[in-house]
C-alpha cells in the first residue's frame, strides 16, 4: 500500500519488486477487496485514515 500511496503505477511497482505487472494488478485488486473500495484514491484515503488511528 505504501507504494500505491506514493503514487507509483502498477508498472513501476512491478519493476521495483521484480514482479509481472499482472501480478501487481491482482494484488492491488485484492487490496481493494479487503478494504471494500473500488478505486486507488479510495484505497489510499482509507489506508491513510487507518494508519492515523493506529498510530
N, C-alpha and C positions, 0 to 999 in steps of 0.2 A: 504494500500500500504506500510505503514512503516513496517509492519510485513513481508510482502513479500520481501521488500528491505533488511530487516535484515537477510535474509537467512532462514527464517522459512519455513518448509514444510507445505502443506495443513493440514496434520495430527497434527502438532504442533500448528498451528493457531486454528484449531478446538478445541483442548484440552484447549488452553488458553482462548478462547471465549465461551466455553461450547456449541459448535455447532457440528452438524454432519459433517464429512469430506466432504460428498457430497454437503452439503450446502456451505461450503467454496469453493469447486471446482466450483460451479455455480457462486458464487460471483467473483472469480478470472477470470472466462471466460467472465463475464460481463465487468470487468475492462479492459481486453484485447480488447474487442469490442469497448468500449468507447475511448480507446487510439489508436485504429486502428493498433494493433500489434498482433503477433501470438505466442509470447514466453514470458516467465518470464524475461529473460535477456533484451529483447526489452522494455518491460513494465517498468522495473526498470530504464533503461537508459533514457527513455522518461520522466518518472516521476521526476527523479533527475534533468534533464535538465530544466524542467518546474519550479521546486522549486527554482533553481538558478536564473531564470529570474524573478520570482515573488518576491523573497526576501528571 
